[in-house]
Amino acid sequence: MLVELLFKLLFGLIDIIISLIPSFDFQIDLGMLNPVKEVFAFLDNAVSVSLILSILAIIFIRDNFTLIKNIFFAIVRKIPFVD
């Protein structure tokens, strides 16, 4: 139950961050890249883009966890009277 709560909190936080990204609707005609566009259109039919972004965000957080942890502890060490 606790793990489920943590995962819902994590996914909710990631969804909030993704929802802050504005949507830009514009057309760019790149004739050579039409097959790539079709592949992404088929991929979008199978898997939602928000799911892919959530997975990529989790991978990014996992890969950079030690860097973020070290920065956090460096900041905490600079605060006086905090061990």
N, C-alpha and C positions, 0 to 999 in steps of 0.2 A: 504494500500500500504506500509506503513511504517512497519507494523507488518510482512508483507510478506517478506520485505527486511531483517528484523532482523532474521526471521526464516531461510531464505536462507543463510545468513551469518553464523548463528549458525551451520546449517547442513553442509555447505561447510567447516567450520573449523573442525568439527568432522570428515568429510571425509578425510581431509588432515592428521589429526592425525592417523586415521585408516590406511591410505595408507602408512604411515611410518613404520608400523609394518611389519617386514619381513615375507616372506612365507617359512615355513620349510616343505618340502615334504619328509616324511619318513614313513616307514611301521613298525608298531608294531603289532605283532600277539598276541592279548589277546583273547583267545577263549571264555572266560566267558562273555566278553563285546560285542560280536557280535550283540546281540539284541539291545543294546544301540546304537551301530554304525548304525544299520538299521533305528532306530527311527530318529536319527539326519540326515540321508540321506533323509528320507521322508520329514522331516521338511525343509531341504534345497531345496527340489523340490517345496514346497509351498511358502516359504518366504526366501528372500535372506539373507545371513549371514550379509552383511553390514547393512541392515535395523535393524536386531536384535542388532548388535553392536551399532548402532546409538541410538536406544531406551535405551539400557543399559547405554550408556554414558550420555544421558540426565537425566536419573534417578539418576546416580551417582552425577552429577553436582547439581541437585535439592536437594538431600539429604545432600550434603556437602557445600551448599552455605553459610550458616552462619559461618562455620569454615573459609572458604576462605575469606569471608568479614571481619571477625575479624582479621585475619592475615594481610590483606591488610591495614586496618585502623591502626593497631599497627605499621606497617612499616611507614605509612604516618606520624603518630604522632612523630616518631623518627627523622624525617627530620626537621631541624631547619627552622624557618620562614614560615612554612606551617601550616595553621589552619585546 
